[in-house]
Amino acid sequence: MKTVAFQGETGAYSERAAREFFGAAWQVMPCRTFRDVFVALHEGHVQAAVLPIENSLAGSVHQNYDLLLQYHLHITGEVILRISHHVMVLPGVKWENVQRVYSHPQALEQCREFLERRPELEIVPSYDTAGSAKLIAEHGWHDAAAIASAQAAEHYGLEVLHRSVESNHKNYTRFLILKKEAVKPEAHAKTSIVFSTPHTPGALFKALAVFALRDINLLKIESRPLHGSPWHYTFYLDFEGTPSQSHCQKALDHLSEISDLLRVLGAYEKGKVIE
């Protein structure tokens, strides 16, 4: 049976994204860190990986953008998952007795408005949402709560005190599907690339113009510091279409002529939204 890696414990949102995308034919393998996920796929311990890349409320997962550049893996798909956060405790614990709340930093940010209603609470960032639920269950903490998924509450035997505490209910996370081999999508496709430009006036404008001149729609652009070169940046860009289309390939050829670095991270079908 093939295996897909994800970051977090059983009950993590990444696990749900993996199961939604791959179905019952694949087994899942939890990893403690995002880098562990990349290493597992890079070294061939698994056949695929699922990683969050951006959230509609909290923004991009910057570490994963950096890891995409470090590891030569291919984006082969995506899935967009509706995220609903719940506050959970050991059975019988009352909300007024809770002194600490644990969750992943992204989840805590997504629930900021709810948490600000009790400013006396200690907010404790953790490595994972489901992992936070696991901590409370394993340590038997009666003065702590976790923010995680309904699946995590069920798996670790916790009681949900407050449901859907995210600041905005239109809360979605986009997950990337990674494999060692690239795919060639046929329809409803997009391409992700990373590039850097010379540190000269108008360099970024010229880079983006290669797409505008060919009426290619840009979907997202993200800048990240170029490690080892202070105040220089790499740009991650998603656009509609694939290199198999002549106008897209011509844009990439043009971009390669004026950039210091260009790499296609993957061409893949646009992901479906899971509510």
Phi and psi in degrees as GROMACS dihedral restraints (atoms count N, CA, C in turn):
[ dihedral_restraints ]
;  ai    aj    ak    al  type     phi  dphi    fc
    3     4     5     6     1   -76.6    20    10
    4     5     6     7     1   155.2    20    10
    6     7     8     9     1  -127.3    20    10
    7     8     9    10     1   140.6    20    10
    9    10    11    12     1  -119.5    20    10
   10    11    12    13     1   133.1    20    10
   12    13    14    15     1   -93.1    20    10
   13    14    15    16     1   148.7    20    10
   15    16    17    18     1  -145.7    20    10
   16    17    18    19     1   159.5    20    10
   18    19    20    21     1   -90.0    20    10
   19    20    21    22     1   131.3    20    10
   21    22    23    24     1   122.9    20    10
   22    23    24    25     1  -176.5    20    10
   24    25    26    27     1   -98.3    20    10
   25    26    27    28     1   172.2    20    10
   27    28    29    30     1   -55.6    20    10
   28    29    30    31     1   130.4    20    10
   30    31    32    33     1    99.8    20    10
   31    32    33    34     1    -1.6    20    10
   33    34    35    36     1   -70.0    20    10
   34    35    36    37     1   155.2    20    10
   36    37    38    39     1   -62.7    20    10
   37    38    39    40     1   -33.8    20    10
   39    40    41    42     1   -63.2    20    10
   40    41    42    43     1   -34.1    20    10
   42    43    44    45     1   -65.1    20    10
   43    44    45    46     1   -42.6    20    10
   45    46    47    48     1   -62.7    20    10
   46    47    48    49     1   -42.7    20    10
   48    49    50    51     1   -59.3    20    10
   49    50    51    52     1   -41.8    20    10
   51    52    53    54     1   -62.5    20    10
   52    53    54    55     1   -44.4    20    10
   54    55    56    57     1   -69.5    20    10
   55    56    57    58     1   -35.0    20    10
   57    58    59    60     1   -66.3    20    10
   58    59    60    61     1   -38.8    20    10
   60    61    62    63     1   -78.2    20    10
   61    62    63    64     1   -44.2    20    10
   63    64    65    66     1   -97.7    20    10
   64    65    66    67     1   -23.5    20    10
   66    67    68    69     1    77.7    20    10
   67    68    69    70     1  -171.4    20    10
   69    70    71    72     1   -73.9    20    10
   70    71    72    73     1   -12.2    20    10
   72    73    74    75     1   -73.0    20    10
   73    74    75    76     1   -14.0    20    10
   75    76    77    78     1  -113.2    20    10
   76    77    78    79     1   145.8    20    10
   78    79    80    81     1   -97.8    20    10
   79    80    81    82     1   159.3    20    10
   81    82    83    84     1  -111.6    20    10
   82    83    84    85     1   150.5    20    10
   84    85    86    87     1  -130.1    20    10
   85    86    87    88     1   112.4    20    10
   87    88    89    90     1   -73.3    20    10
   88    89    90    91     1   144.3    20    10
   90    91    92    93     1  -128.7    20    10
   91    92    93    94     1   150.2    20    10
   93    94    95    96     1   -73.7    20    10
   94    95    96    97     1   -40.2    20    10
   96    97    98    99     1  -124.5    20    10
   97    98    99   100     1   164.1    20    10
   99   100   101   102     1   -62.1    20    10
  100   101   102   103     1   -40.3    20    10
  102   103   104   105     1   -62.7    20    10
  103   104   105   106     1   -37.0    20    10
  105   106   107   108     1   -59.6    20    10
  106   107   108   109     1   -35.5    20    10
  108   109   110   111     1   -65.3    20    10
  109   110   111   112     1   -46.8    20    10
  111   112   113   114     1   -61.0    20    10
  112   113   114   115     1   -43.4    20    10
  114   115   116   117     1   -64.2    20    10
  115   116   117   118     1   -41.8    20    10
  117   118   119   120     1   -59.4    20    10
  118   119   120   121     1   -40.9    20    10
  120   121   122   123     1   -75.7    20    10
  121   122   123   124     1   -43.0    20    10
  123   124   125   126     1   -59.5    20    10
  124   125   126   127     1   -39.5    20    10
  126   127   128   129     1   -88.6    20    10
  127   128   129   130     1     1.2    20    10
  129   130   131   132     1    82.8    20    10
  130   131   132   133     1    15.5    20    10
  132   133   134   135     1   -75.0    20    10
  133   134   135   136     1   -23.2    20    10
  135   136   137   138     1  -133.8    20    10
  136   137   138   139     1   166.9    20    10
  138   139   140   141     1  -101.1    20    10
  139   140   141   142     1    -9.2    20    10
  141   142   143   144     1  -160.3    20    10
  142   143   144   145     1   165.9    20    10
  144   145   146   147     1  -141.8    20    10
  145   146   147   148     1   151.1    20    10
  147   148   149   150     1  -123.7    20    10
  148   149   150   151     1   127.6    20    10
  150   151   152   153     1  -139.3    20    10
  151   152   153   154     1   135.2    20    10
  153   154   155   156     1   -71.5    20    10
  154   155   156   157     1   139.9    20    10
  156   157   158   159     1  -121.7    20    10
  157   158   159   160     1   -28.0    20    10
  159   160   161   162     1  -160.7    20    10
  160   161   162   163     1   150.4    20    10
  162   163   164   165     1  -120.8    20    10
  163   164   165   166     1   143.7    20    10
  165   166   167   168     1   -69.1    20    10
  166   167   168   169     1   -17.3    20    10
  168   169   170   171     1  -105.6    20    10
  169   170   171   172     1   -45.6    20    10
  171   172   173   174     1   -95.8    20    10
  172   173   174   175     1    -8.2    20    10
  174   175   176   177     1    90.2    20    10
  175   176   177   178     1  -156.2    20    10
  177   178   179   180     1   -80.6    20    10
  178   179   180   181     1   153.2    20    10
  180   181   182   183     1   -94.2    20    10
  181   182   183   184     1    91.6    20    10
  183   184   185   186     1   -61.5    20    10
  184   185   186   187     1   -35.8    20    10
  186   187   188   189     1   -59.0    20    10
  187   188   189   190     1   -38.4    20    10
  189   190   191   192     1   -72.7    20    10
  190   191   192   193     1   -29.9    20    10
  192   193   194   195     1   -62.2    20    10
  193   194   195   196     1   -43.7    20    10
  195   196   197   198     1   -64.7    20    10
  196   197   198   199     1   -39.3    20    10
  198   199   200   201     1   -69.2    20    10
  199   200   201   202     1   -31.2    20    10
  201   202   203   204     1   -60.3    20    10
  202   203   204   205     1   -34.4    20    10
  204   205   206   207     1   -76.5    20    10
  205   206   207   208     1   -33.5    20    10
  207   208   209   210     1   -74.7    20    10
  208   209   210   211     1   -35.3    20    10
  210   211   212   213     1  -109.8    20    10
  211   212   213   214     1   131.5    20    10
  213   214   215   216     1   -87.4    20    10
  214   215   216   217     1    72.0    20    10
  216   217   218   219     1  -111.8    20    10
  217   218   219   220     1   171.1    20    10
  219   220   221   222     1  -119.8    20    10
  220   221   222   223     1   134.4    20    10
  222   223   224   225     1   -77.3    20    10
  223   224   225   226     1   123.8    20    10
  225   226   227   228     1  -119.7    20    10
  226   227   228   229     1    -1.3    20    10
  228   229   230   231     1  -179.0    20    10
  229   230   231   232     1   177.2    20    10
  231   232   233   234     1  -153.4    20    10
  232   233   234   235     1   157.7    20    10
  234   235   236   237     1  -142.5    20    10
  235   236   237   238     1   138.8    20    10
  237   238   239   240     1  -111.9    20    10
  238   239   240   241     1   119.1    20    10
  240   241   242   243     1  -114.0    20    10
  241   242   243   244     1   129.8    20    10
  243   244   245   246     1   -68.8    20    10
  244   245   246   247     1   125.3    20    10
  246   247   248   249     1  -105.4    20    10
  247   248   249   250     1   123.2    20    10
  249   250   251   252     1  -123.7    20    10
  250   251   252   253     1   116.2    20    10
  252   253   254   255     1   -95.1    20    10
  253   254   255   256     1   138.3    20    10
  255   256   257   258     1  -125.7    20    10
  256   257   258   259     1   145.6    20    10
  258   259   260   261     1   -92.0    20    10
  259   260   261   262     1   126.3    20    10
  261   262   263   264     1  -132.9    20    10
  262   263   264   265     1   148.5    20    10
  264   265   266   267     1  -141.8    20    10
  265   266   267   268     1   173.3    20    10
  267   268   269   270     1   -64.1    20    10
  268   269   270   271     1   145.6    20    10
  270   271   272   273     1   -52.8    20    10
  271   272   273   274     1   132.3    20    10
  273   274   275   276     1    94.4    20    10
  274   275   276   277     1   -14.6    20    10
  276   277   278   279     1   -74.6    20    10
  277   278   279   280     1   136.3    20    10
  279   280   281   282     1   -95.0    20    10
  280   281   282   283     1   148.4    20    10
  282   283   284   285     1   -59.2    20    10
  283   284   285   286     1   -36.9    20    10
  285   286   287   288     1   -68.5    20    10
  286   287   288   289     1   -15.8    20    10
  288   289   290   291     1   -92.2    20    10
  289   290   291   292     1    -6.1    20    10
  291   292   293   294     1   -77.4    20    10
  292   293   294   295     1   129.8    20    10
  294   295   296   297     1  -111.9    20    10
  295   296   297   298     1   -21.6    20    10
  297   298   299   300     1  -134.0    20    10
  298   299   300   301     1   145.0    20    10
  300   301   302   303     1  -127.2    20    10
  301   302   303   304     1   126.2    20    10
  303   304   305   306     1  -108.6    20    10
  304   305   306   307     1   141.1    20    10
  306   307   308   309     1  -176.1    20    10
  307   308   309   310     1   173.7    20    10
  309   310   311   312     1   -66.5    20    10
  310   311   312   313     1   144.6    20    10
  312   313   314   315     1   -53.2    20    10
  313   314   315   316     1   -38.2    20    10
  315   316   317   318     1   -63.8    20    10
  316   317   318   319     1   -41.8    20    10
  318   319   320   321     1   -66.6    20    10
  319   320   321   322     1   -40.4    20    10
  321   322   323   324     1   -61.5    20    10
  322   323   324   325     1   -41.1    20    10
  324   325   326   327     1   -64.1    20    10
  325   326   327   328     1   -38.7    20    10
  327   328   329   330     1   -70.0    20    10
  328   329   330   331     1   -17.8    20    10
  330   331   332   333     1  -113.2    20    10
  331   332   333   334     1    23.2    20    10
  333   334   335   336     1   -56.5    20    10
  334   335   336   337     1   -46.2    20    10
  336   337   338   339     1   -61.4    20    10
  337   338   339   340     1   -41.2    20    10
  339   340   341   342     1   -63.4    20    10
  340   341   342   343     1   -45.6    20    10
  342   343   344   345     1   -68.8    20    10
  343   344   345   346     1   -31.0    20    10
  345   346   347   348     1   -67.9    20    10
  346   347   348   349     1   -15.0    20    10
  348   349   350   351     1   -72.1    20    10
  349   350   351   352     1   -18.0    20    10
  351   352   353   354     1  -127.3    20    10
  352   353   354   355     1    77.6    20    10
  354   355   356   357     1   -64.3    20    10
  355   356   357   358     1   -16.0    20    10
  357   358   359   360     1   -77.2    20    10
  358   359   360   361     1   -11.9    20    10
  360   361   362   363     1   -67.4    20    10
  361   362   363   364     1   141.9    20    10
  363   364   365   366     1   -86.7    20    10
  364   365   366   367     1   121.2    20    10
  366   367   368   369     1   -95.5    20    10
  367   368   369   370     1   120.5    20    10
  369   370   371   372     1  -116.6    20    10
  370   371   372   373     1   106.6    20    10
  372   373   374   375     1   -65.3    20    10
  373   374   375   376     1   139.7    20    10
  375   376   377   378     1  -130.3    20    10
  376   377   378   379     1   169.6    20    10
  378   379   380   381     1   -75.1    20    10
  379   380   381   382     1   -12.5    20    10
  381   382   383   384     1  -165.1    20    10
  382   383   384   385     1   149.9    20    10
  384   385   386   387     1   -67.3    20    10
  385   386   387   388     1   -54.8    20    10
  387   388   389   390     1   -64.5    20    10
  388   389   390   391     1   -33.7    20    10
  390   391   392   393     1   -62.3    20    10
  391   392   393   394     1   -32.7    20    10
  393   394   395   396     1   -65.6    20    10
  394   395   396   397     1   -42.3    20    10
  396   397   398   399     1   -62.3    20    10
  397   398   399   400     1   -40.6    20    10
  399   400   401   402     1   -62.0    20    10
  400   401   402   403     1   -41.4    20    10
  402   403   404   405     1   -58.4    20    10
  403   404   405   406     1   -46.4    20    10
  405   406   407   408     1   -64.5    20    10
  406   407   408   409     1   -42.3    20    10
  408   409   410   411     1   -65.7    20    10
  409   410   411   412     1   -43.6    20    10
  411   412   413   414     1   -70.7    20    10
  412   413   414   415     1   -38.2    20    10
  414   415   416   417     1   -89.1    20    10
  415   416   417   418     1   -11.8    20    10
  417   418   419   420     1    65.9    20    10
  418   419   420   421     1    37.0    20    10
  420   421   422   423     1   -75.0    20    10
  421   422   423   424     1   121.3    20    10
  423   424   425   426     1   -96.2    20    10
  424   425   426   427     1     0.6    20    10
  426   427   428   429     1  -117.8    20    10
  427   428   429   430     1    18.3    20    10
  429   430   431   432     1  -133.5    20    10
  430   431   432   433     1   154.4    20    10
  432   433   434   435     1  -132.1    20    10
  433   434   435   436     1   159.9    20    10
  435   436   437   438     1  -122.4    20    10
  436   437   438   439     1   151.2    20    10
  438   439   440   441     1  -110.4    20    10
  439   440   441   442     1   117.9    20    10
  441   442   443   444     1  -159.6    20    10
  442   443   444   445     1  -167.8    20    10
  444   445   446   447     1   -85.7    20    10
  445   446   447   448     1   163.2    20    10
  447   448   449   450     1   -61.4    20    10
  448   449   450   451     1   -34.7    20    10
  450   451   452   453     1   -63.3    20    10
  451   452   453   454     1   -38.0    20    10
  453   454   455   456     1   -65.5    20    10
  454   455   456   457     1   -42.2    20    10
  456   457   458   459     1   -59.9    20    10
  457   458   459   460     1   -44.0    20    10
  459   460   461   462     1   -65.9    20    10
  460   461   462   463     1   -43.6    20    10
  462   463   464   465     1   -65.5    20    10
  463   464   465   466     1   -39.0    20    10
  465   466   467   468     1   -99.8    20    10
  466   467   468   469     1     9.0    20    10
  468   469   470   471     1    68.7    20    10
  469   470   471   472     1    35.4    20    10
  471   472   473   474     1  -100.5    20    10
  472   473   474   475     1   161.0    20    10
  474   475   476   477     1  -103.5    20    10
  475   476   477   478     1   130.5    20    10
  477   478   479   480     1   -84.1    20    10
  478   479   480   481     1   121.4    20    10
  480   481   482   483     1   -92.7    20    10
  481   482   483   484     1   -39.3    20    10
  483   484   485   486     1  -135.0    20    10
  484   485   486   487     1   131.7    20    10
  486   487   488   489     1  -105.8    20    10
  487   488   489   490     1   148.7    20    10
  489   490   491   492     1    50.6    20    10
  490   491   492   493     1    63.2    20    10
  492   493   494   495     1   -96.1    20    10
  493   494   495   496     1     9.0    20    10
  495   496   497   498     1   -63.8    20    10
  496   497   498   499     1   148.1    20    10
  498   499   500   501     1   -63.4    20    10
  499   500   501   502     1   -30.8    20    10
  501   502   503   504     1  -135.3    20    10
  502   503   504   505     1   128.6    20    10
  504   505   506   507     1   -74.6    20    10
  505   506   507   508     1   -11.7    20    10
  507   508   509   510     1   -87.1    20    10
  508   509   510   511     1    65.3    20    10
  510   511   512   513     1  -110.3    20    10
  511   512   513   514     1   109.4    20    10
  513   514   515   516     1  -128.5    20    10
  514   515   516   517     1   144.1    20    10
  516   517   518   519     1  -118.9    20    10
  517   518   519   520     1   133.5    20    10
  519   520   521   522     1   -95.1    20    10
  520   521   522   523     1   126.3    20    10
  522   523   524   525     1  -110.0    20    10
  523   524   525   526     1   138.3    20    10
  525   526   527   528     1   -96.5    20    10
  526   527   528   529     1   144.8    20    10
  528   529   530   531     1  -102.9    20    10
  529   530   531   532     1   124.7    20    10
  531   532   533   534     1  -115.8    20    10
  532   533   534   535     1   141.9    20    10
  534   535   536   537     1  -141.1    20    10
  535   536   537   538     1   170.4    20    10
  537   538   539   540     1   -79.5    20    10
  538   539   540   541     1   -23.3    20    10
  540   541   542   543     1  -112.9    20    10
  541   542   543   544     1   142.1    20    10
  543   544   545   546     1   -75.2    20    10
  544   545   546   547     1   162.0    20    10
  546   547   548   549     1  -121.1    20    10
  547   548   549   550     1   165.3    20    10
  549   550   551   552     1  -121.5    20    10
  550   551   552   553     1    93.4    20    10
  552   553   554   555     1   -69.6    20    10
  553   554   555   556     1   156.7    20    10
  555   556   557   558     1  -106.5    20    10
  556   557   558   559     1   -38.1    20    10
  558   559   560   561     1  -139.1    20    10
  559   560   561   562     1   157.5    20    10
  561   562   563   564     1    49.1    20    10
  562   563   564   565     1    48.9    20    10
  564   565   566   567     1  -105.8    20    10
  565   566   567   568     1   160.7    20    10
  567   568   569   570     1  -141.8    20    10
  568   569   570   571     1   164.0    20    10
  570   571   572   573     1  -130.8    20    10
  571   572   573   574     1   139.6    20    10
  573   574   575   576     1  -112.7    20    10
  574   575   576   577     1   133.0    20    10
  576   577   578   579     1  -133.3    20    10
  577   578   579   580     1   165.7    20    10
  579   580   581   582     1  -132.5    20    10
  580   581   582   583     1   138.0    20    10
  582   583   584   585     1  -149.9    20    10
  583   584   585   586     1   162.3    20    10
  585   586   587   588     1  -133.3    20    10
  586   587   588   589     1   155.0    20    10
  588   589   590   591     1  -119.7    20    10
  589   590   591   592     1   160.4    20    10
  591   592   593   594     1   -61.0    20    10
  592   593   594   595     1   151.8    20    10
  594   595   596   597     1   -84.8    20    10
  595   596   597   598     1    67.6    20    10
  597   598   599   600     1  -132.4    20    10
  598   599   600   601     1   156.3    20    10
  600   601   602   603     1   -58.7    20    10
  601   602   603   604     1   133.5    20    10
  603   604   605   606     1    80.0    20    10
  604   605   606   607     1     4.2    20    10
  606   607   608   609     1   -63.5    20    10
  607   608   609   610     1   -45.3    20    10
  609   610   611   612     1   -68.0    20    10
  610   611   612   613     1   -39.3    20    10
  612   613   614   615     1   -57.5    20    10
  613   614   615   616     1   -45.5    20    10
  615   616   617   618     1   -64.7    20    10
  616   617   618   619     1   -37.1    20    10
  618   619   620   621     1   -64.3    20    10
  619   620   621   622     1   -44.3    20    10
  621   622   623   624     1   -72.8    20    10
  622   623   624   625     1   -27.2    20    10
  624   625   626   627     1   -64.7    20    10
  625   626   627   628     1   -24.9    20    10
  627   628   629   630     1   -64.1    20    10
  628   629   630   631     1   -26.2    20    10
  630   631   632   633     1   -86.3    20    10
  631   632   633   634     1   -41.7    20    10
  633   634   635   636     1   -62.0    20    10
  634   635   636   637     1   -38.9    20    10
  636   637   638   639     1   -63.2    20    10
  637   638   639   640     1   -21.9    20    10
  639   640   641   642     1  -112.8    20    10
  640   641   642   643     1    16.0    20    10
  642   643   644   645     1    55.1    20    10
  643   644   645   646     1    41.0    20    10
  645   646   647   648     1   -96.0    20    10
  646   647   648   649     1   125.6    20    10
  648   649   650   651     1   -79.7    20    10
  649   650   651   652     1   125.7    20    10
  651   652   653   654     1   -89.1    20    10
  652   653   654   655     1   135.9    20    10
  654   655   656   657     1  -102.8    20    10
  655   656   657   658     1   -30.5    20    10
  657   658   659   660     1  -164.8    20    10
  658   659   660   661     1   145.2    20    10
  660   661   662   663     1  -137.9    20    10
  661   662   663   664     1   136.7    20    10
  663   664   665   666     1  -137.4    20    10
  664   665   666   667     1   131.6    20    10
  666   667   668   669     1  -104.8    20    10
  667   668   669   670     1   143.8    20    10
  669   670   671   672     1  -137.2    20    10
  670   671   672   673     1   145.7    20    10
  672   673   674   675     1   -59.7    20    10
  673   674   675   676     1   140.5    20    10
  675   676   677   678     1   -85.5    20    10
  676   677   678   679     1   110.7    20    10
  678   679   680   681     1   -60.6    20    10
  679   680   681   682     1   131.1    20    10
  681   682   683   684     1    91.0    20    10
  682   683   684   685     1    -7.1    20    10
  684   685   686   687     1  -133.4    20    10
  685   686   687   688     1    85.5    20    10
  687   688   689   690     1   -55.0    20    10
  688   689   690   691     1   135.1    20    10
  690   691   692   693     1    70.1    20    10
  691   692   693   694     1    16.5    20    10
  693   694   695   696     1  -112.6    20    10
  694   695   696   697     1   152.3    20    10
  696   697   698   699     1  -135.1    20    10
  697   698   699   700     1   152.7    20    10
  699   700   701   702     1  -104.4    20    10
  700   701   702   703     1   153.7    20    10
  702   703   704   705     1  -122.8    20    10
  703   704   705   706     1   125.9    20    10
  705   706   707   708     1   -99.1    20    10
  706   707   708   709     1   130.2    20    10
  708   709   710   711     1  -138.4    20    10
  709   710   711   712     1   134.4    20    10
  711   712   713   714     1  -110.9    20    10
  712   713   714   715     1   136.2    20    10
  714   715   716   717     1  -138.7    20    10
  715   716   717   718     1   157.8    20    10
  717   718   719   720     1   -75.8    20    10
  718   719   720   721     1   136.5    20    10
  720   721   722   723     1   108.1    20    10
  721   722   723   724     1   177.2    20    10
  723   724   725   726     1  -136.8    20    10
  724   725   726   727     1   162.9    20    10
  726   727   728   729     1   -62.5    20    10
  727   728   729   730     1   -15.7    20    10
  729   730   731   732     1   -73.1    20    10
  730   731   732   733     1   -14.2    20    10
  732   733   734   735     1   -89.9    20    10
  733   734   735   736     1   132.4    20    10
  735   736   737   738     1   -59.8    20    10
  736   737   738   739     1   -40.7    20    10
  738   739   740   741     1   -68.2    20    10
  739   740   741   742     1   -32.2    20    10
  741   742   743   744     1   -71.7    20    10
  742   743   744   745     1   -41.0    20    10
  744   745   746   747     1   -65.1    20    10
  745   746   747   748     1   -38.4    20    10
  747   748   749   750     1   -63.8    20    10
  748   749   750   751     1   -37.4    20    10
  750   751   752   753     1   -63.9    20    10
  751   752   753   754     1   -42.9    20    10
  753   754   755   756     1   -66.5    20    10
  754   755   756   757     1   -39.3    20    10
  756   757   758   759     1   -61.9    20    10
  757   758   759   760     1   -42.9    20    10
  759   760   761   762     1   -63.6    20    10
  760   761   762   763     1   -43.9    20    10
  762   763   764   765     1   -63.0    20    10
  763   764   765   766     1   -38.4    20    10
  765   766   767   768     1   -62.8    20    10
  766   767   768   769     1   -27.9    20    10
  768   769   770   771     1   -73.7    20    10
  769   770   771   772     1   -24.1    20    10
  771   772   773   774     1  -116.6    20    10
  772   773   774   775     1     5.8    20    10
  774   775   776   777     1  -114.3    20    10
  775   776   777   778     1   156.3    20    10
  777   778   779   780     1   -83.1    20    10
  778   779   780   781     1   -27.6    20    10
  780   781   782   783     1  -144.8    20    10
  781   782   783   784     1   136.8    20    10
  783   784   785   786     1  -148.9    20    10
  784   785   786   787     1   127.1    20    10
  786   787   788   789     1  -141.9    20    10
  787   788   789   790     1   132.2    20    10
  789   790   791   792     1   -83.3    20    10
  790   791   792   793     1   118.2    20    10
  792   793   794   795     1   -82.6    20    10
  793   794   795   796     1   -24.2    20    10
  795   796   797   798     1   162.6    20    10
  796   797   798   799     1   150.0    20    10
  798   799   800   801     1  -118.7    20    10
  799   800   801   802     1   132.8    20    10
  801   802   803   804     1  -159.8    20    10
  802   803   804   805     1   160.7    20    10
  804   805   806   807     1   -70.8    20    10
  805   806   807   808     1   143.9    20    10
  807   808   809   810     1   -61.4    20    10
  808   809   810   811     1   137.1    20    10
  810   811   812   813     1   -76.5    20    10
  811   812   813   814     1   152.4    20    10
  813   814   815   816     1   -83.3    20    10
  814   815   816   817     1   155.6    20    10
  816   817   818   819     1   -95.8    20    10
  817   818   819   820     1   126.4    20    10
  819   820   821   822     1  -105.3    20    10
  820   821   822   823     1   114.4    20    10
